[in-house]
Amino acid sequence: MSDDALELAVIRGDGIGPELVDSALEVLAAVCAAESLTLRVLDEPGGAAHYRSTGEPLPPGALERLRRADGILKGPVGLPEVRHPDGTEAGLLGGVMRIGLDTYANVRPIRLLPGVTGATRHEPGQIGYVIVRENTEGLYLSRGAGVATHHAACDQLLVTRAGTERVVRHAFELAVGRAGAPSDGVSRVTCVDKSNVLRSFALFREVFDEVAGEYAEVAAEHLYADAAAYELVARPERFDVLVMENFLGDILSDVGAATVGGLGMCPSGNIGASAAYFEPIHGSAPSIAGRDLANPVSQLLSAGMLLRHAQQPAAADRLERAVEAAFADGAVRLRGDGTPELGTRAVTRAVVARV
């Protein structure tokens, strides 16, 4: 990437994915114009609809093409009627891309913005933490590899020392660069596990403690997953960075989303040593696709994370400020179900106007 050009690979996805990606590209175009950046977009097909027509979730050579881009922006994928013979959904890209690109850290910021009402009594500024979800092992590594008969099924949860060490280290490095938890300003990493029950989680905790010893400037603590679920609702302001196994991270990030206006407010980045891609934390919601109902903010903020990862901090700041301003001045308001009152396209226009 040159200093004045940004080449993006884009997977538009299924359901609401294409309209969310269109929204993000419109906002990115405005941001890049304001920052004198040239934006080049390379479309790559993928997802459930692509699987239905080709039998593969991505076309041949897609992973190598994705690696060559400055950034990868992905819309949500999946269609409930597109399934494998065993009943699991087909055409999902999580396992394909996360493992294929070795993006081992799924980084999920949870933040309550001014002008947004969550499901709890917290105010903007009180909720601002990051969930770091291990992305390449854990329970989800059993995707497509479990065993089943008519009477029983078994999936295995795998935790490795190497996989845990790298994701925990990523969490501590994030904490070093942050301002700390909203309640006390303390830089803190919380290890979430069920080490009182399962040996795999006991190993996760053991490795966490080893890595924590290298970061004297960052506080370290432990919480069992059930206690963490309670605290994310009751006292989210105490959290700075949380790190956890794959399945737990999937569940608890949705708990956090409820406190900040819904899943449509939550972006994510899948980060590896040599590749990264960015997407909303939610699914493709085909029941509202094409109806101008989806909240595009998750996709917009994912684009902001992409800009920051691509060493364009000024552009990322500009995009995030525009989103925040659209909520703060009342141009964008959410219904109780998390959909924007005036629709997807109105949110896009409001954000572009504030770029």
Buried (B, 14 or more C-beta within 10 A) or exposed (E): EEEEEBBBBBBBBBBBBBBBBBBBBBBBBBBBEBBEBEBEBEEBBBBBBBBBEEEBBBEEEBBEBBBEBBBBBBBBBBBEEBBEEEEEBBBBBBBBBBBBBBBBBBBBBBBBBEBBBBBBEBEBEBBBBBBBBBBBBBBBBBBEEEEEEEEEEEBEBBBBEEBBBBBBBBBBBBBEEBEBBBBEEEBBBBBBBBBEEBEBBBBBBEBBEEBBEEBEEBBBEBBBBEEBBEBBBEEBBBBBBBBBBBBBBBEBBBBBBBBBBBBBBBBBBBBBEEBBBBBBBBBBBBEBBEEBBBBBBBBBBBBBBBBBBBEBEEBBBBBBBBBBBBBBEEBBBBEEEBBBEBBBBBBBBBBBEBB
